[in-house]
């Protein structure tokens, strides 16, 4: 995947594994109950307390900067 990204390809991944998503994606679109509730960088979304309270994402297990 890294090689494709380096070559300019866009890759769409659907996952519940946010640590994996953070490792491979520079942009997240977060769905909650079938609706888009957030769109942004993993760093910004991990810091969004509203998303965490909503249950759309959990708290990060490690420092995300």
Biopython code that builds the backbone (N, CA, C, O; Angstrom):
import numpy as np
from Bio.PDB.StructureBuilder import StructureBuilder

atoms = [
    (1, "UNK", "N", (0.813, -1.188, 0.000)),
    (1, "UNK", "CA", (0.000, 0.000, 0.000)),
    (1, "UNK", "C", (0.861, 1.258, 0.000)),
    (1, "UNK", "O", (0.527, 2.247, -0.652)),
    (2, "UNK", "N", (1.956, 1.215, 0.726)),
    (2, "UNK", "CA", (2.826, 2.394, 0.782)),
    (2, "UNK", "C", (3.353, 2.747, -0.605)),
    (2, "UNK", "O", (3.432, 3.923, -0.958)),
    (3, "UNK", "N", (3.712, 1.741, -1.386)),
    (3, "UNK", "CA", (4.218, 1.988, -2.740)),
    (3, "UNK", "C", (3.146, 2.643, -3.609)),
    (3, "UNK", "O", (3.435, 3.582, -4.350)),
    (4, "UNK", "N", (1.913, 2.151, -3.520)),
    (4, "UNK", "CA", (0.823, 2.757, -4.291)),
    (4, "UNK", "C", (0.588, 4.208, -3.868)),
    (4, "UNK", "O", (0.387, 5.086, -4.707)),
    (5, "UNK", "N", (0.615, 4.442, -2.560)),
    (5, "UNK", "CA", (0.440, 5.810, -2.055)),
    (5, "UNK", "C", (1.558, 6.712, -2.577)),
    (5, "UNK", "O", (1.304, 7.837, -3.008)),
    (6, "UNK", "N", (2.794, 6.214, -2.536)),
    (6, "UNK", "CA", (3.937, 6.991, -3.023)),
    (6, "UNK", "C", (3.823, 7.309, -4.511)),
    (6, "UNK", "O", (4.354, 8.314, -4.982)),
    (7, "UNK", "N", (3.124, 6.441, -5.247)),
    (7, "UNK", "CA", (2.935, 6.654, -6.683)),
    (7, "UNK", "C", (1.705, 7.511, -6.978)),
    (7, "UNK", "O", (1.372, 7.736, -8.142)),
    (8, "UNK", "N", (1.030, 7.989, -5.931)),
    (8, "UNK", "CA", (-0.083, 8.909, -6.127)),
    (8, "UNK", "C", (-1.455, 8.278, -6.207)),
    (8, "UNK", "O", (-2.433, 8.959, -6.513)),
    (9, "UNK", "N", (-1.542, 6.981, -5.935)),
    (9, "UNK", "CA", (-2.837, 6.312, -5.972)),
    (9, "UNK", "C", (-3.666, 6.680, -4.746)),
    (9, "UNK", "O", (-3.125, 6.917, -3.666)),
    (10, "UNK", "N", (-4.971, 6.723, -4.924)),
    (10, "UNK", "CA", (-5.900, 6.860, -3.809)),
    (10, "UNK", "C", (-6.388, 5.469, -3.446)),
    (10, "UNK", "O", (-6.790, 4.698, -4.317)),
    (11, "UNK", "N", (-6.353, 5.150, -2.160)),
    (11, "UNK", "CA", (-6.780, 3.838, -1.681)),
    (11, "UNK", "C", (-7.913, 4.054, -0.688)),
    (11, "UNK", "O", (-7.787, 4.856, 0.237)),
    (12, "UNK", "N", (-9.015, 3.342, -0.876)),
    (12, "UNK", "CA", (-10.144, 3.425, 0.044)),
    (12, "UNK", "C", (-10.158, 2.148, 0.870)),
    (12, "UNK", "O", (-10.172, 1.046, 0.322)),
    (13, "UNK", "N", (-10.154, 2.300, 2.195)),
    (13, "UNK", "CA", (-10.138, 1.166, 3.117)),
    (13, "UNK", "C", (-11.294, 1.336, 4.091)),
    (13, "UNK", "O", (-11.489, 2.421, 4.639)),
    (14, "UNK", "N", (-12.049, 0.289, 4.306)),
    (14, "UNK", "CA", (-13.084, 0.296, 5.349)),
    (14, "UNK", "C", (-12.588, -0.611, 6.470)),
    (14, "UNK", "O", (-12.338, -1.795, 6.245)),
    (15, "UNK", "N", (-12.443, -0.060, 7.680)),
    (15, "UNK", "CA", (-11.910, -0.840, 8.794)),
    (15, "UNK", "C", (-12.412, -0.293, 10.120)),
    (15, "UNK", "O", (-12.777, 0.878, 10.234)),
    (16, "UNK", "N", (-12.421, -1.164, 11.114)),
    (16, "UNK", "CA", (-12.695, -0.737, 12.489)),
    (16, "UNK", "C", (-11.396, -0.635, 13.278)),
    (16, "UNK", "O", (-11.408, -0.227, 14.440)),
    (17, "UNK", "N", (-10.281, -1.001, 12.662)),
    (17, "UNK", "CA", (-8.968, -0.996, 13.308)),
    (17, "UNK", "C", (-8.331, 0.382, 13.116)),
    (17, "UNK", "O", (-7.660, 0.632, 12.115)),
    (18, "UNK", "N", (-8.549, 1.263, 14.080)),
    (18, "UNK", "CA", (-8.102, 2.645, 13.927)),
    (18, "UNK", "C", (-6.595, 2.799, 13.995)),
    (18, "UNK", "O", (-6.047, 3.719, 13.388)),
    (19, "UNK", "N", (-5.910, 1.922, 14.717)),
    (19, "UNK", "CA", (-4.444, 1.996, 14.739)),
    (19, "UNK", "C", (-3.874, 1.642, 13.364)),
    (19, "UNK", "O", (-2.919, 2.269, 12.906)),
    (20, "UNK", "N", (-4.459, 0.637, 12.708)),
    (20, "UNK", "CA", (-4.060, 0.307, 11.339)),
    (20, "UNK", "C", (-4.358, 1.486, 10.414)),
    (20, "UNK", "O", (-3.520, 1.876, 9.601)),
    (21, "UNK", "N", (-5.554, 2.048, 10.545)),
    (21, "UNK", "CA", (-5.942, 3.175, 9.694)),
    (21, "UNK", "C", (-4.996, 4.355, 9.882)),
    (21, "UNK", "O", (-4.637, 5.033, 8.920)),
    (22, "UNK", "N", (-4.596, 4.593, 11.123)),
    (22, "UNK", "CA", (-3.667, 5.693, 11.393)),
    (22, "UNK", "C", (-2.323, 5.436, 10.721)),
    (22, "UNK", "O", (-1.679, 6.367, 10.238)),
    (23, "UNK", "N", (-1.902, 4.182, 10.689)),
    (23, "UNK", "CA", (-0.599, 3.846, 10.112)),
    (23, "UNK", "C", (-0.578, 3.999, 8.590)),
    (23, "UNK", "O", (0.472, 4.284, 8.016)),
    (24, "UNK", "N", (-1.724, 3.813, 7.934)),
    (24, "UNK", "CA", (-1.712, 3.789, 6.468)),
    (24, "UNK", "C", (-2.451, 4.943, 5.805)),
    (24, "UNK", "O", (-2.310, 5.146, 4.599)),
    (25, "UNK", "N", (-3.237, 5.706, 6.565)),
    (25, "UNK", "CA", (-4.067, 6.734, 5.932)),
    (25, "UNK", "C", (-3.708, 8.130, 6.431)),
    (25, "UNK", "O", (-3.393, 8.321, 7.605)),
    (26, "UNK", "N", (-3.760, 9.093, 5.527)),
    (26, "UNK", "CA", (-3.546, 10.481, 5.935)),
    (26, "UNK", "C", (-4.860, 11.251, 6.016)),
    (26, "UNK", "O", (-4.878, 12.423, 6.391)),
    (27, "UNK", "N", (-5.953, 10.590, 5.664)),
    (27, "UNK", "CA", (-7.287, 11.196, 5.773)),
    (27, "UNK", "C", (-8.278, 10.114, 6.174)),
    (27, "UNK", "O", (-8.260, 9.007, 5.636)),
    (28, "UNK", "N", (-9.139, 10.448, 7.124)),
    (28, "UNK", "CA", (-10.216, 9.544, 7.545)),
    (28, "UNK", "C", (-11.557, 10.188, 7.255)),
    (28, "UNK", "O", (-11.717, 11.402, 7.377)),
    (29, "UNK", "N", (-12.513, 9.369, 6.871)),
    (29, "UNK", "CA", (-13.918, 9.757, 6.849)),
    (29, "UNK", "C", (-14.591, 8.809, 7.826)),
    (29, "UNK", "O", (-14.586, 7.596, 7.616)),
    (30, "UNK", "N", (-15.169, 9.347, 8.889)),
    (30, "UNK", "CA", (-15.742, 8.536, 9.962)),
    (30, "UNK", "C", (-17.251, 8.460, 9.783)),
    (30, "UNK", "O", (-17.929, 9.478, 9.653)),
    (31, "UNK", "N", (-17.766, 7.223, 9.778)),
    (31, "UNK", "CA", (-19.204, 6.984, 9.713)),
    (31, "UNK", "C", (-19.697, 6.566, 11.082)),
    (31, "UNK", "O", (-19.008, 5.843, 11.801)),
    (32, "UNK", "N", (-20.880, 7.015, 11.443)),
    (32, "UNK", "CA", (-21.541, 6.588, 12.683)),
    (32, "UNK", "C", (-23.015, 6.426, 12.355)),
    (32, "UNK", "O", (-23.675, 7.368, 11.917)),
    (33, "UNK", "N", (-23.519, 5.224, 12.573)),
    (33, "UNK", "CA", (-24.910, 4.896, 12.265)),
    (33, "UNK", "C", (-25.254, 5.250, 10.817)),
    (33, "UNK", "O", (-26.330, 5.776, 10.531)),
    (34, "UNK", "N", (-24.320, 4.953, 9.913)),
    (34, "UNK", "CA", (-24.555, 5.130, 8.489)),
    (34, "UNK", "C", (-24.394, 6.540, 7.949)),
    (34, "UNK", "O", (-24.668, 6.784, 6.774)),
    (35, "UNK", "N", (-23.962, 7.459, 8.775)),
    (35, "UNK", "CA", (-23.802, 8.848, 8.337)),
    (35, "UNK", "C", (-22.361, 9.314, 8.548)),
    (35, "UNK", "O", (-21.695, 8.905, 9.499)),
    (36, "UNK", "N", (-21.895, 10.176, 7.642)),
    (36, "UNK", "CA", (-20.573, 10.780, 7.798)),
    (36, "UNK", "C", (-20.649, 11.788, 8.941)),
    (36, "UNK", "O", (-21.439, 12.732, 8.904)),
    (37, "UNK", "N", (-19.812, 11.570, 9.957)),
    (37, "UNK", "CA", (-19.791, 12.485, 11.104)),
    (37, "UNK", "C", (-18.481, 13.258, 11.204)),
    (37, "UNK", "O", (-18.384, 14.210, 11.979)),
    (38, "UNK", "N", (-17.472, 12.858, 10.429)),
    (38, "UNK", "CA", (-16.198, 13.572, 10.474)),
    (38, "UNK", "C", (-15.376, 13.245, 9.239)),
    (38, "UNK", "O", (-15.513, 12.177, 8.642)),
    (39, "UNK", "N", (-14.526, 14.184, 8.876)),
    (39, "UNK", "CA", (-13.638, 14.034, 7.727)),
    (39, "UNK", "C", (-12.394, 14.861, 8.043)),
    (39, "UNK", "O", (-12.478, 16.080, 8.186)),
    (40, "UNK", "N", (-11.247, 14.205, 8.151)),
    (40, "UNK", "CA", (-10.030, 14.944, 8.454)),
    (40, "UNK", "C", (-8.848, 14.038, 8.681)),
    (40, "UNK", "O", (-8.897, 12.839, 8.405)),
    (41, "UNK", "N", (-7.788, 14.624, 9.185)),
    (41, "UNK", "CA", (-6.574, 13.850, 9.454)),
    (41, "UNK", "C", (-6.774, 13.004, 10.709)),
    (41, "UNK", "O", (-7.519, 13.398, 11.606)),
    (42, "UNK", "N", (-6.116, 11.843, 10.783)),
    (42, "UNK", "CA", (-6.212, 11.035, 12.004)),
    (42, "UNK", "C", (-5.839, 11.831, 13.248)),
    (42, "UNK", "O", (-6.502, 11.708, 14.278)),
    (43, "UNK", "N", (-4.797, 12.638, 13.171)),
    (43, "UNK", "CA", (-4.349, 13.426, 14.328)),
    (43, "UNK", "C", (-5.477, 14.334, 14.828)),
    (43, "UNK", "O", (-5.740, 14.395, 16.029)),
    (44, "UNK", "N", (-6.134, 15.032, 13.916)),
    (44, "UNK", "CA", (-7.217, 15.933, 14.320)),
    (44, "UNK", "C", (-8.417, 15.166, 14.872)),
    (44, "UNK", "O", (-9.018, 15.577, 15.864)),
    (45, "UNK", "N", (-8.762, 14.057, 14.232)),
    (45, "UNK", "CA", (-9.950, 13.319, 14.663)),
    (45, "UNK", "C", (-9.733, 12.616, 15.997)),
    (45, "UNK", "O", (-10.665, 12.522, 16.796)),
    (46, "UNK", "N", (-8.516, 12.116, 16.258)),
    (46, "UNK", "CA", (-8.235, 11.511, 17.564)),
    (46, "UNK", "C", (-8.425, 12.532, 18.680)),
    (46, "UNK", "O", (-8.750, 12.162, 19.809)),
    (47, "UNK", "N", (-8.230, 13.791, 18.379)),
    (47, "UNK", "CA", (-8.333, 14.848, 19.396)),
    (47, "UNK", "C", (-9.752, 15.398, 19.542)),
    (47, "UNK", "O", (-9.989, 16.271, 20.377)),
    (48, "UNK", "N", (-10.688, 14.904, 18.748)),
    (48, "UNK", "CA", (-12.063, 15.418, 18.758)),
    (48, "UNK", "C", (-12.872, 14.716, 19.847)),
    (48, "UNK", "O", (-13.365, 13.605, 19.651)),
    (49, "UNK", "N", (-13.001, 15.374, 20.991)),
    (49, "UNK", "CA", (-13.721, 14.781, 22.126)),
    (49, "UNK", "C", (-15.173, 14.471, 21.778)),
    (49, "UNK", "O", (-15.750, 13.530, 22.322)),
    (50, "UNK", "N", (-15.767, 15.248, 20.882)),
    (50, "UNK", "CA", (-17.144, 14.986, 20.464)),
    (50, "UNK", "C", (-17.274, 13.634, 19.785)),
    (50, "UNK", "O", (-18.241, 12.914, 20.031)),
    (51, "UNK", "N", (-16.317, 13.275, 18.933)),
    (51, "UNK", "CA", (-16.341, 11.965, 18.276)),
    (51, "UNK", "C", (-16.145, 10.845, 19.289)),
    (51, "UNK", "O", (-16.776, 9.793, 19.194)),
    (52, "UNK", "N", (-15.273, 11.076, 20.248)),
    (52, "UNK", "CA", (-15.014, 10.063, 21.275)),
    (52, "UNK", "C", (-16.262, 9.867, 22.126)),
    (52, "UNK", "O", (-16.659, 8.730, 22.381)),
    (53, "UNK", "N", (-16.890, 10.961, 22.573)),
    (53, "UNK", "CA", (-18.120, 10.851, 23.376)),
    (53, "UNK", "C", (-19.240, 10.182, 22.592)),
    (53, "UNK", "O", (-20.004, 9.396, 23.151)),
    (54, "UNK", "N", (-19.345, 10.486, 21.305)),
    (54, "UNK", "CA", (-20.362, 9.905, 20.446)),
    (54, "UNK", "C", (-20.167, 8.398, 20.295)),
    (54, "UNK", "O", (-21.117, 7.667, 20.014)),
    (55, "UNK", "N", (-18.940, 7.946, 20.483)),
    (55, "UNK", "CA", (-18.626, 6.535, 20.292)),
    (55, "UNK", "C", (-18.238, 6.218, 18.861)),
    (55, "UNK", "O", (-18.106, 5.050, 18.497)),
    (56, "UNK", "N", (-18.053, 7.253, 18.040)),
    (56, "UNK", "CA", (-17.663, 7.044, 16.650)),
    (56, "UNK", "C", (-16.223, 6.559, 16.553)),
    (56, "UNK", "O", (-15.879, 5.797, 15.650)),
    (57, "UNK", "N", (-15.382, 7.000, 17.486)),
    (57, "UNK", "CA", (-14.014, 6.490, 17.602)),
    (57, "UNK", "C", (-13.719, 6.317, 19.083)),
    (57, "UNK", "O", (-14.325, 6.969, 19.934)),
    (58, "UNK", "N", (-12.781, 5.432, 19.375)),
    (58, "UNK", "CA", (-12.347, 5.256, 20.756)),
    (58, "UNK", "C", (-11.165, 6.149, 21.051)),
    (58, "UNK", "O", (-10.679, 6.866, 20.177)),
    (59, "UNK", "N", (-10.716, 6.102, 22.263)),
    (59, "UNK", "CA", (-9.511, 6.857, 22.627)),
    (59, "UNK", "C", (-8.292, 6.140, 22.045)),
    (59, "UNK", "O", (-8.260, 4.911, 21.987)),
    (60, "UNK", "N", (-7.298, 6.903, 21.616)),
    (60, "UNK", "CA", (-6.095, 6.264, 21.078)),
    (60, "UNK", "C", (-5.358, 5.491, 22.163)),
    (60, "UNK", "O", (-5.335, 5.894, 23.326)),
    (61, "UNK", "N", (-4.752, 4.364, 21.758)),
    (61, "UNK", "CA", (-3.971, 3.549, 22.688)),
    (61, "UNK", "C", (-2.556, 4.067, 22.846)),
    (61, "UNK", "O", (-1.846, 3.652, 23.762)),
    (62, "UNK", "N", (-2.133, 4.966, 21.970)),
    (62, "UNK", "CA", (-0.772, 5.504, 22.034)),
    (62, "UNK", "C", (-0.819, 6.990, 21.726)),
    (62, "UNK", "O", (-1.845, 7.525, 21.307)),
    (63, "UNK", "N", (0.307, 7.639, 21.940)),
    (63, "UNK", "CA", (0.408, 9.071, 21.663)),
    (63, "UNK", "C", (0.301, 9.301, 20.164)),
    (63, "UNK", "O", (1.022, 8.685, 19.380)),
    (64, "UNK", "N", (-0.593, 10.181, 19.775)),
    (64, "UNK", "CA", (-0.756, 10.484, 18.358)),
    (64, "UNK", "C", (-0.202, 11.850, 18.002)),
    (64, "UNK", "O", (-0.474, 12.377, 16.923)),
    (65, "UNK", "N", (0.573, 12.419, 18.907)),
    (65, "UNK", "CA", (1.250, 13.674, 18.609)),
    (65, "UNK", "C", (0.409, 14.819, 18.977)),
    (65, "UNK", "O", (0.816, 15.967, 18.798)),
]
sb = StructureBuilder()
sb.init_structure("model")
sb.init_model(0)
sb.init_chain("A")
sb.init_seg("    ")
for serial, (resi, resn, name, xyz) in enumerate(atoms, 1):
    if name == "N":
        sb.init_residue(resn, " ", resi, " ")
    sb.init_atom(name, np.array(xyz, "f"), 0.0, 1.0, " ", f" {name:<3s}", serial, name[0])
structure = sb.get_structure()
